[in-house]
Amino acid sequence: MKTQSKLYVYITISAILLIMIAVWSLNTGVYDFGGKSAFEILGKVIKGDPTISLSDTYVVWDVRAARIIMAILIGSMLAVSGTGLQGLFKNPLATGDLIGLTSGATLLAAIAIVLGGHFKEYLPEAVQFSLVGIAAFIGSFLSMLLVYRISTSGGKTNVVMMLLSGVAITAIGFSITGFLIYISKDDQLRDLTFWNLGSLAAATWTKNIILTVVLIISYFILLPKGKALNAMMLGEKDAQHLGINVERLKKQIIIITALMVGSCVAFSGTIGFVGLIVPYILRLSFKSNYAFILPLSAICGSILLLTADTFSRSIVEPSELPIGILTALMGGPIFIAILVKFKKSL
């Protein structure tokens, strides 16, 4: 009970910090509200105040608020997916990138951008509008299925085989993507570059509703798995002796991770290192106690991505810096720190 109370305290403090950053993010931007704060305008928009201009409503509600919510949702899911995979593989470097999910999503998104013009007109209008996002989502799932089929034999999944097949699929995916970049036209190259670097500029409330549904389903299954992941740290045989259905746990984490990563990449492009940075920082305080790390990573991932996104659109105003550049800048040193720590333990 004492441990549970401590967890609630940490979650409450993190949630308060997230709210403070959200208010700061809402008030950050070049648009002038005529001396009023964006938070004040948002309150009037929610109340349905008819005196608020359409431009004020659009900037506060459809641009900033939608973007803040998307940053919270995507940051949370990327962090939890990374935490879940690291617990499953017992490897602090395991993320969706490592098992080929991001590579698969990037490949099909590149195909949609470069070659989509040849078959787009034959697709339904709703699909045409979101072709790149749908392609990225399918690519992530196809990568997951391929990795799972290669690494599973006799109903059992070999974790090392999964990591190696993920590396191989990543190499193949990026080589084909490289060829598509080579043959792309100037406008397609710009789209590909911006998409690969990640951005939340295309945030809408419709996308946020879809992401919320994915988050609720995923967290309902994944967040209670903290104790099971703690047992997995002892080894698969010991976890089975403790009553953990290891093969079922593997399937659930892999499928849910693919669902979360595929959804995030589909709507925001490639945003790397969130699933690496957050678990690493939390492990410094809570070791490898996944009963703490999993729920806390859900909030801390939101804090990280929302902070990075706010900086990305304020550093070079009125333009915006692709958010993937900032997360990579933060993640690179942490990646090196993990490697150095691993080297010392050898």
C-alpha positions in Angstrom: 0.0 0.0 0.0 2.9 2.3 0.8 4.5 1.6 -2.6 1.2 2.3 -4.3 0.7 5.6 -2.4 4.3 6.6 -3.5 3.4 5.9 -7.1 0.3 8.0 -6.9 2.3 10.9 -5.5 4.8 10.7 -8.4 2.0 10.5 -10.9 0.3 13.5 -9.4 3.5 15.6 -9.4 4.2 14.6 -13.0 0.6 15.4 -14.0 0.8 18.9 -12.4 4.1 19.6 -14.3 2.5 18.4 -17.5 -0.5 20.8 -17.0 2.0 23.7 -16.4 3.9 22.9 -19.6 0.6 22.7 -21.5 -0.4 26.2 -20.3 3.1 27.5 -21.3 2.8 25.8 -24.7 -0.7 27.3 -25.3 0.6 30.8 -24.7 3.7 30.3 -26.9 3.6 31.6 -30.5 3.8 34.6 -32.7 0.0 35.2 -33.1 -1.3 38.3 -31.2 -4.5 38.0 -29.3 -4.8 41.7 -28.7 -3.3 41.8 -25.3 -5.2 38.7 -24.0 -3.6 35.4 -23.1 -4.3 32.3 -25.2 -5.5 30.5 -22.0 -8.1 33.2 -21.5 -9.2 32.9 -25.1 -9.5 29.2 -24.8 -11.8 29.5 -21.8 -14.1 31.7 -23.8 -14.0 29.4 -26.8 -15.0 26.4 -24.6 -17.9 28.5 -23.1 -19.0 29.4 -26.6 -18.5 33.1 -26.2 -19.7 34.7 -29.5 -17.4 37.8 -29.1 -14.3 35.7 -30.0 -13.2 36.2 -33.6 -12.9 33.2 -35.9 -9.2 33.7 -36.3 -8.6 33.6 -32.5 -10.8 30.5 -32.2 -8.9 28.8 -35.0 -5.4 29.5 -33.6 -6.3 28.6 -30.0 -8.6 25.6 -30.6 -7.7 24.0 -34.0 -4.0 24.8 -34.0 -2.5 25.1 -30.5 -4.9 23.1 -28.4 -5.1 20.2 -30.9 -1.3 20.2 -31.2 -0.8 20.1 -27.5 -3.2 17.2 -27.1 -1.5 15.3 -30.0 2.0 15.9 -28.3 0.6 14.5 -25.0 -0.9 11.4 -26.7 2.0 10.6 -29.0 4.7 11.3 -26.4 2.9 9.1 -23.9 2.5 6.1 -26.3 6.1 6.3 -27.7 7.5 6.3 -24.1 5.3 3.4 -23.0 6.0 1.3 -26.1 9.8 1.8 -25.5 9.4 0.9 -21.9 7.4 -2.3 -22.7 9.9 -3.5 -25.3 12.9 -2.8 -23.0 11.2 -4.8 -20.2 10.4 -7.7 -22.6 13.9 -7.8 -24.2 15.7 -6.9 -21.0 17.6 -4.5 -23.1 17.7 -0.7 -22.4 18.3 0.0 -26.1 15.1 -1.8 -27.4 12.6 0.5 -29.1 10.2 0.3 -32.0 13.2 1.3 -34.2 15.2 -1.7 -33.2 12.6 -4.3 -34.2 11.8 -2.7 -37.6 8.5 -1.0 -36.8 9.7 2.5 -37.7 11.5 1.3 -40.8 8.4 -0.5 -42.1 6.3 2.6 -41.5 8.8 4.9 -43.2 9.1 2.6 -46.2 5.4 2.5 -47.0 5.0 6.2 -46.3 7.9 6.9 -48.8 6.1 4.7 -51.4 2.9 6.6 -50.8 4.7 10.0 -51.2 6.8 9.1 -54.3 4.6 6.6 -56.1 1.2 7.5 -54.7 0.4 9.8 -57.7 0.3 6.8 -60.0 -2.5 4.9 -58.1 -4.1 7.6 -55.8 -7.0 8.4 -58.2 -8.2 4.8 -58.0 -8.6 4.9 -54.3 -11.6 6.2 -52.3 -11.5 9.9 -51.5 -11.2 9.3 -47.7 -8.1 7.1 -48.3 -6.6 9.6 -50.7 -6.7 12.3 -48.0 -4.8 10.1 -45.5 -2.8 7.9 -47.8 0.6 8.5 -46.2 -0.7 8.0 -42.7 -2.5 4.8 -43.7 0.5 3.5 -45.5 2.8 4.1 -42.5 0.3 2.3 -40.2 0.2 -0.7 -42.5 4.0 -0.7 -42.9 4.5 -0.9 -39.1 2.1 -3.8 -38.8 3.6 -5.7 -41.8 7.1 -5.3 -40.2 5.8 -6.6 -36.9 4.2 -9.6 -38.5 7.3 -10.4 -40.6 9.6 -10.1 -37.5 7.3 -12.2 -35.4 7.0 -15.0 -38.1 10.8 -15.1 -38.5 11.5 -15.2 -34.8 8.7 -17.6 -33.7 9.1 -21.4 -34.0 6.9 -24.1 -32.4 4.8 -21.4 -30.7 7.8 -19.9 -28.9 9.4 -16.5 -29.7 13.2 -16.2 -29.7 13.9 -12.7 -28.4 17.5 -12.6 -29.8 16.2 -13.8 -33.2 13.5 -11.0 -33.1 16.1 -8.3 -32.5 18.4 -9.6 -35.3 15.5 -9.9 -37.8 14.4 -6.4 -36.8 17.9 -5.1 -37.6 17.8 -6.9 -41.0 14.4 -5.5 -41.9 15.5 -2.0 -40.8 18.5 -2.3 -43.2 16.3 -3.5 -46.1 13.6 -0.9 -45.4 16.0 2.1 -45.3 17.9 0.9 -48.4 14.6 0.9 -50.4 13.6 4.2 -48.9 17.0 5.6 -49.9 16.3 4.5 -53.5 12.9 6.2 -53.4 14.5 9.4 -52.1 17.0 9.2 -55.1 14.3 9.0 -57.7 11.9 11.5 -56.0 11.1 14.9 -57.4 11.9 18.2 -55.5 8.4 18.5 -53.9 8.4 14.8 -53.0 11.9 15.1 -51.5 10.8 18.0 -49.3 7.7 16.0 -48.1 9.9 12.9 -47.4 12.5 14.9 -45.5 9.9 16.7 -43.4 8.0 13.5 -42.7 11.2 11.6 -41.7 12.2 14.4 -39.3 8.7 14.3 -37.6 6.2 17.1 -37.0 3.0 17.7 -35.1 1.9 20.5 -37.4 -0.8 18.4 -39.0 -2.6 17.9 -35.7 -6.4 17.8 -35.9 -9.1 16.8 -33.4 -10.1 13.8 -35.6 -6.6 12.4 -35.4 -6.6 13.0 -31.6 -9.8 11.0 -31.2 -8.3 8.1 -33.1 -5.1 8.3 -31.0 -7.1 8.5 -27.8 -9.0 5.3 -28.7 -5.7 3.5 -29.5 -4.2 4.8 -26.2 -7.1 3.6 -24.0 -7.1 0.1 -25.6 -3.3 -0.2 -25.4 -3.0 1.0 -21.8 -5.9 -1.2 -20.6 -3.8 -4.2 -21.7 -0.2 -3.0 -21.2 -0.1 -0.8 -18.0 -1.1 -3.7 -15.7 1.9 -5.7 -17.0 4.5 -4.0 -14.7 4.8 -6.9 -12.2 4.9 -9.4 -15.1 7.8 -7.5 -16.7 9.5 -7.4 -13.3 9.2 -11.2 -13.2 10.7 -11.4 -16.8 13.8 -9.7 -15.5 14.6 -13.0 -13.6 14.4 -14.9 -16.9 11.7 -16.7 -18.8 11.8 -19.9 -16.9 11.6 -18.2 -13.5 8.8 -16.0 -14.7 6.9 -19.1 -15.8 7.4 -20.7 -12.3 5.9 -17.5 -10.9 2.7 -18.1 -13.0 3.4 -15.7 -15.9 2.3 -16.9 -19.3 5.4 -15.8 -21.0 4.4 -16.4 -24.6 1.1 -14.7 -24.2 2.9 -11.7 -22.6 5.3 -11.5 -25.5 2.5 -11.5 -28.1 0.5 -8.8 -26.2 3.5 -6.5 -25.8 4.6 -6.9 -29.4 1.1 -6.4 -30.9 0.2 -3.4 -28.7 3.6 -1.8 -29.3 3.1 -2.1 -33.1 -0.4 -0.6 -32.7 0.9 2.4 -30.8 4.1 3.0 -32.8 2.2 2.5 -36.1 -0.5 5.0 -35.0 2.0 7.6 -33.8 4.2 7.4 -37.0 1.1 7.6 -39.2 0.1 11.0 -37.7 3.4 12.6 -36.8 6.1 11.0 -39.0 9.3 9.6 -37.5 10.0 11.0 -34.0 12.9 9.0 -32.5 14.4 8.5 -29.1 11.3 9.3 -27.0 11.0 5.5 -26.1 14.7 5.5 -25.2 15.1 8.7 -23.2 12.1 8.4 -20.9 12.7 4.8 -19.6 16.4 5.6 -19.1 15.7 8.6 -16.9 13.1 6.8 -14.9 15.4 3.8 -14.3 17.9 6.2 -12.7 15.4 6.7 -9.9 13.4 3.5 -9.9 16.0 0.9 -11.1 14.0 -1.6 -13.2 10.8 -1.7 -11.3 8.3 -1.7 -14.2 5.3 -1.4 -11.8 6.6 2.2 -11.4 8.3 2.8 -14.7 5.3 1.8 -17.0 2.7 4.2 -15.6 5.2 7.0 -15.0 6.6 6.7 -18.6 3.1 7.4 -19.8 3.1 10.9 -18.3 6.9 11.6 -18.6 6.7 10.8 -22.3 4.0 13.5 -22.7 6.1 16.0 -20.8 9.2 15.3 -23.0 7.5 15.6 -26.3 5.3 18.6 -25.4 8.4 20.4 -24.2 10.3 19.5 -27.3 7.4 20.5 -29.6 7.0 23.9 -27.9 10.7 24.6 -28.4 10.6 23.4 -32.0 8.0 26.0 -32.9 9.5 28.9 -30.9 13.2 28.6 -31.6 13.0 29.8 -35.2 9.7 31.7 -35.2 7.7 32.1 -37.3 9.0 28.9 -38.9 9.3 25.6 -37.0 12.1 23.2 -36.5 11.2 19.5 -37.1 10.7 17.9 -33.7 12.7 14.8 -34.6 15.9 17.0 -34.7 15.4 18.0 -31.1 14.5 14.5 -29.8 17.5 13.1 -31.6 19.7 15.8 -30.1 18.5 14.8 -26.6 18.5 11.0 -27.4 22.0 10.8 -28.9 24.0 11.6 -25.7 21.7 9.2 -23.7 22.3 6.4 -26.2 26.0 6.9 -25.7 25.6 7.0 -21.9 23.8 3.7 -22.0 26.6 2.1 -24.1 29.3 3.4 -21.8 27.4 2.1 -18.8 27.0 -1.3 -20.5 30.7 -1.3 -21.4 31.6 -0.8 -17.7 29.4 -3.7 -16.6 31.2 -6.1 -19.0 
